[in-house]
Amino acid sequence: MKGRRRFWGGRFLLVAAGGLLPLLVAGIAEWNLRRDGFQFEPWRYYRRFGANFEAEEIESYAKDPDLFWRFRPSQTLRTWWVEEATINRYGFRGEDFPEKKEPGVLRVLCAGDSGTFGWGVRDNESFSVYLQEFLGRRWGEGKVQVVNAGVPGYSSHQGLHVLKKWGPRLRPDIVIFSFGRNDHNPTAWLTDRQRKKIPRPLVELQNVLLRTRLYQWFYMRTTLYMYIEHREKFLGSRRETVRVTLSEYEENLRRAAALCRDGGADIVFVPRSQQMAYIDVMKRVAKETGSRYVDLEKFSSDRGIKDYSLGEHPGWPAYKRLAEIVGEEVARLKTP
């Protein structure tokens, strides 16, 4: 009996040691990487790839199964492309606000990319803030609330998911929908719609693991390296496409208009693209769905507005002027 206990005790210790050994090895590797100053630099690949490499700034962003990337909530963002930005508990730019809309308040949801977010400008210099001020002067302070749901790098595919997720929760009265610049960005093999959806538990596990140097090292040298540098070998082709094809873009706009209509909101399309074909599609969809379209071509002599419509980041004077142009269109739709 004593010999049997010794036997099973020895087996238990062996199994326990075998289970702890990988953790010990991983711990040593993590310590060595931190000691050597290893830095997570996926943009070395993404700059050649043409994708949204800033979304791999893991201190600011988290991965998402539907949106691909989203801001980590409740943070003050400081990075190379914006001096300082307040990210609220919803993962949007701006201060926190009650999810339930207060009676008598007209809520405007701005869905867009880095132009809507306010790339390179301070919190009080974004398009959304200027739109809040403009409508506040028209309708009275406290009677309007503008929510900035813009995220750098987002396409109309991601914007559609923003509306699906946040439309029923925030119940906006008006939606500003401004996408296109990232839609025609080149990508390898798959469009945004074709990307395989990863189960949420696996995505959240990756968000945790990406906090470790060991997984960052592994991620850079396997997933990114193989896909970016050797996609022909692994995918069987070097075919390139765009993130959102023209037909997918049209469908995204139509679905966005339908979502807003079903949710009791008006949608205002604001063009933002370097390719006229995408702008023409937006203009046509707006007409056919009975939606508002802000024709920025009328203001082409204004350099800042033209830069915005081409997908650039023109700075606060242009955002302020854009807010006036879009605000005039919004003011015709609703009265608080």
Secondary structure as GFF3:
##gff-version 3
##sequence-region A 1 336
A	DSSP	alpha_helix	2	35	.	.	.	ID=ss1
A	DSSP	alpha_helix	43	49	.	.	.	ID=ss2
A	DSSP	three_ten_helix	53	56	.	.	.	ID=ss3
A	DSSP	beta_strand	61	64	.	.	.	ID=ss4
A	DSSP	beta_strand	68	71	.	.	.	ID=ss5
A	DSSP	beta_strand	75	79	.	.	.	ID=ss6
A	DSSP	beta_strand	82	87	.	.	.	ID=ss7
A	DSSP	beta_strand	106	112	.	.	.	ID=ss8
A	DSSP	alpha_helix	114	117	.	.	.	ID=ss9
A	DSSP	three_ten_helix	123	125	.	.	.	ID=ss10
A	DSSP	alpha_helix	127	139	.	.	.	ID=ss11
A	DSSP	beta_strand	144	148	.	.	.	ID=ss12
A	DSSP	alpha_helix	156	170	.	.	.	ID=ss13
A	DSSP	beta_strand	174	178	.	.	.	ID=ss14
A	DSSP	beta_strand	186	188	.	.	.	ID=ss15
A	DSSP	alpha_helix	200	209	.	.	.	ID=ss16
A	DSSP	alpha_helix	213	219	.	.	.	ID=ss17
A	DSSP	pi_helix	220	224	.	.	.	ID=ss18
A	DSSP	alpha_helix	225	229	.	.	.	ID=ss19
A	DSSP	alpha_helix	231	235	.	.	.	ID=ss20
A	DSSP	beta_strand	240	242	.	.	.	ID=ss21
A	DSSP	alpha_helix	246	262	.	.	.	ID=ss22
A	DSSP	beta_strand	266	269	.	.	.	ID=ss23
A	DSSP	alpha_helix	276	289	.	.	.	ID=ss24
A	DSSP	beta_strand	292	293	.	.	.	ID=ss25
A	DSSP	three_ten_helix	296	299	.	.	.	ID=ss26
A	DSSP	alpha_helix	303	309	.	.	.	ID=ss27
A	DSSP	alpha_helix	316	331	.	.	.	ID=ss28
###
